[in-house]
Amino acid sequence: MYQAKINQTGSLSFSEEILLSELLRCFGAVISMPCSGNGTCGKCKVIAHGCLSPLTEKEQTILTPEEINQGVRLACQAKATGDVNVIADSLPSVVEIDFLLEDSQITYDTTNGLVIDIGTTTIAAILYENKNAVKVITQENHQVSYGADVISRITFDKEHPNLLSKLLQQQVSEIIAHCNTPENIVIVANTIMLHFLTEQNVAPLGEAPYTPADTFGKEYEICGAKCYLAPCISAFVGADITAGILASRMTERNGTSLLVDLGTNGEIACFDGKQLLTASTAAGPAFEGAGIFMGMPAKPGAIDRVTIENGIISYHTIGEAIPQGISGSGIVDVLSVMKTVGVLDESGSLIEEHPLCQRDHHGKPCFIIPNTNVMIRASDIRKLQLAKAAIHAGILTLANKTDTLYLSGGFGSKINPENAEYIGLLPNDFAKQIKALGNTALFGGTLALFSNDARKKMSELSKHAKTIPLHQNPAFTEKYIEKMSF
């Protein structure tokens, strides 16, 4: 029998060689593996010492010589063959409460309860007492160990039925129990997450015509608690967007408006004064850091701002901590800086002759943020091109102009709009004004928690909204190719 010491706080016994990722999972520690454990994303780095399998070819490709010397391993590749000591990062992402209930103009039916926002990457929850937030919980969605996006998880579910459902149910159950199982609970999420949560078949959501088994909008018993699951609009426009439309009040204002959730699924809602159109661009998780070599969630040590002034490039990290990686808002900024100084050309290629173009540990061109070890590689830029082109083309497919562009989600609330336009993530001169609203899914869920009228409005919005499919839309395809350039 061997012993594994985990995060210097506990230990676990095992009798035969085991992947470090499985060892951590048995201990209850969940780490991100957007590539589903294929050893290609490098997000499951841990520090491990003791009896370990030799470095795999994939580890030698991903890890730098310095990391190897420090004992860094990929948890999805390295196996414990005897006594080991493993340290895995477990710092939570940073989620801020950035809305005012006083501005919402609702009638309160209750002032207590729990709101849970199940995102593809992050789960956030707020417990309220007398309209005041008394507890905020933020966790990485434990499903990230099995894929970065909903399509990869649907594929995984075909091979391992109900595993992802049980995993999500357990995580949500623990959050509810941690809040003493309040009487009033509202859950918002995308359509696929709600199917997983209620153990409904997700396979039809992974192939045309993408038909959901349920669009929710009623109470369910989840993990032994009565929960209201907010209504979805379609297979890829979920309850989180319905909640966001409600929270923004975009359908109650004069003029045209557009709501863009710059998350993994890239959902968009457009209201022209009469009709509510929605779409999903499948932008992927690149701007949330997944799949980007040194990308990371918004937590201490993440570079969230990069600026250039008088030729001097500066950066800021969350928590003023030592730079460990870069978050979505920092990625937008650094691409803007790279374009400004001329190290990044219009096609997205790094100019190798440029003095700021350096080499990574494999000798390939990269850009390193000055006074840090944080780099942007050519492969990162390609992934970001795909994501920003999808969002940009999706916006233009629904509208040519708008009076107000609302940005939702943690990433959307932190980006510099001018830089986002400069790199082509958002269309230039598209909106008269741009407003960052923060986590509108949580805000809309909060309204639904407190007000029965809000639930009725969400139901009406979900029924009246029309979804525009983009996967076979010629206009979207044309714009998508066009917007690949910087």
Secondary structure, 3 states (H helix, E strand, C coil): CEEEEECCCEEEEECCCEEHHHHHHHHCCCCCCCCCCCCCCCCCEEEEEEEECCCCHHHHHHCCHHHHHCCEEECCCCEEEEEEEEECCCCCCCCCCCCCHHHCCCCCCCCCEEEEEECCCEEEEEEEECCEEEEEEEEECHHHHHCCCHHHHHHHHHHCCCHHHHHHHHHHHHHHHHCCCCCCEEEEECHHHHHHHCCCCCHHHHCCCCCCCCCCCEEEEECCEEEEECCCCCCCCCHHHHHHHHHHCHHHCCCCEEEEECCCCCEEEEECCCCEEEEECCCCCHHHCCCCCCECCCCCCEEEEEEEECCEEEEEEHHHCCCCEECHHHHHHHHHHHHHHCCECCCCCECCCCCCEEECCCCCEEEECCCCCCEEEHHHHHHHHHHHHHHHHHHHHHCCCEEEEEEEHHHHHHCCHHHHHHCCCCCCCCEEEEEEEECHHHHHHHHHHHCHHHHHHHHHHHHHCEECCCCCCHHHHHHHHHCCCC
